[in-house]
Amino acid sequence: MVTIAEGVRLTGAALGAVGGALVALEFFQVPSYVTYEEEWDSYDIDIAPATVTEHTNLGRVGGLLVSLGFTLLFIGELL
């Protein structure tokens, strides 16, 4: 049987691993201001500060899961 402290630590490790994978996937996304022109075989950068989005919800959720995982690991050690 798993004790409460071990269960909290295992849950924290699992959430941290999932969050880390989501953050890693975030790095492979192309920012919204970069477009690829097939006709010219080149990339164009069009930066308008009001419309630029560099991060998606995938990365934000991943960051929250990593922080929640570290919090649960810490709480599990205190128990």
N, C-alpha and C positions, 0 to 999 in steps of 0.2 A: 504494500500500500504506500502511496506517495503522501508524504507529509505536506502540510500547507505551505511551508517555506520552500520545499522543493518544487511544488506545483507552481508557485508564484515565480520562482527563478526560471523554470522551464517555459512558462508562458511568456516571460520577458524576453528570453532568448529567441523564441519563435517569432514574436512580434518584431524584434530587432532584425532578424534575418529577412523577414518579408519586407520590412521597411527599407532595408539596405538594398534589396533587389529592385524595389521601385525607384529608389534614388539612382541606382545604376542605369536603369532604363531611361531615366530622365536625361542622362548625359548623351544619349544617342538620338535625341530629337533635334530636328532642325528648327532654329528660331523663326518666328513669324516674319521677320524682316528680310530673310534670305529666300530668294526665288531662283529657280533653275530655268534657263532658256534653252530648250532643246534645239531650236533653230540655229542658235549661235554657239551652242555647246559651252555655255558660260553661266556663272552665278552672278546675280545682281543683288546688291544690298541697298535697300530703300528704308532708311531710318526716319520715322516720324515719331518723336517722343510720346505723343499722345496715344498711339496705337501699338506700340511695341509690347509684346508679351514674351518674356524669356523663359518663364517657368510655367508649367502646367499643373493641374491638380494632382497628377501622378506623383510629381516630385514633392509637392506639399504634403500629401498624405503619407508618402514614404518618410519624410522628415519627422512627421508627428509620430509615426509608428516606431521609428528608431528612438525618439526621445521617451516614448511610453515604455519601450522595451528596457531602456537603461533605468528608468524609474522603478519598474517592477523588479529588475535585478537588484537594485539597491534595497528596496523594501524586503525582498526575499532574504537578503543577507542580514537585515535587522531582525527578522523573525527568527 
